[in-house]
């Protein structure tokens, strides 16, 4: 069974690149450019990992991140260019990857959370 990853990324180009790479690595990938409807999709698709783009550490982003952590067996990996994003680790993220990132780092981080699936 393929491991499922949901990518929530505002930048269409980055979204397509990550999706293509993860698909070629054997993941079942679903994508969204907005936070709208993400919780419903998680209930339906049940991914093991959610890659969540956080542009700035805002209350809205924090609330979504917390809501994602309410789902059992889902790991949240935050993708961000913001320097003070580490606060998300204390709130809801299982890991953080700073943009720009190395593809092998991204894959290794996802594997860390999907090895038991």
N, C-alpha and C positions, 0 to 999 in steps of 0.2 A: 504494500500500500504506500502511495506517495505521501510524503510529509507536506502539510498544507501551510502556506504562508500568505497572510494578507498584508499588502503594502498600501499604506496611506501616505501619499506623497503629493504635494501640491505642484511640483515641477514636472510637467508632462514628459520631458526628455529623460530626466533621472528615473522617473517611474518606468518608462519603457525599457531603459537600459537594465535596471535591477530586475525587472520582470523577465526579460529575455535571458539574462545570466542565470537566474534561479531556475527557470524552466529548463534550461540546458543542463543544469546540475541535477535534474530529476525531481524538482519540487513541483507541487500543484500550486499555482500562484493565482491569486485574485487581487484586483487593484481598485483603488479609489483615489480620486484627486481631492476629495473633500471629506470632512468628518461626518457629514450628514449620512445617516443610515448605516454607519459602521457597526453599531451595537446590534442592529437587526441582522446584518450580514454575518456577524460572528456567531449568533445563535443558530443561523441556518447552515453556515459552512464549517464551523468548528475548527478553525485553524489552530495549529500548535504554537505559531509565532505570529505576532503582529509587529511589523516595522512601521513606526509612527514618526512622521516628519513633524518636528516642532520648530517653527520659525523663531518664536520668542517664548520664554517661559511665562505664559499668561494664565489667568485663572481658568479660561476656557480650555486650554490645553491640559492643564492639571486635572480638571474635572473629567475630561475624556480619558486621560491616562488612568485615573482612579477607577472609572467605570470599567475600563478594560480589565483591570486587575480583579474585578469582582467575578470574572469568569474563571472557573476552575481549569487547571491544566493549560493555561495560555500564558506564554511569556511575551513581555512587551519590551521591544528594543527601540529606543528613541534614536532618531537620526536628527542631527542638528548642527548648525554652524554657530550657534550661540555659545559663548564661552562659559557662562554660569549655569549651564544646563545640568550640572551634577546634582542640583537640588532635586531633580526628578528621580534620581536613584532612591532618595529617602522617601519620596512620595509614592511612586508607583512603577518605575521602570526596573526591569531586571538587568538591563545593561544599556550603555550609551555608546553610540558610534558618532564621532565628530566628522562633519563634512569639511573638506572632501575626504573620502575614505578610500582605502585600498580594498579591492574586490575580495581578495583572499581573507582579509580581516572580517569582512561582512559574512562570508560563507562560514568561516571558522566560528564566528559568534552565533550564527543561526544553528550550526551543528551542535554547539554546546547545549542548546536548549531543545534539540530534537532527537538526541541520541537515544533517549528512553522511550520514544514513541514507536 
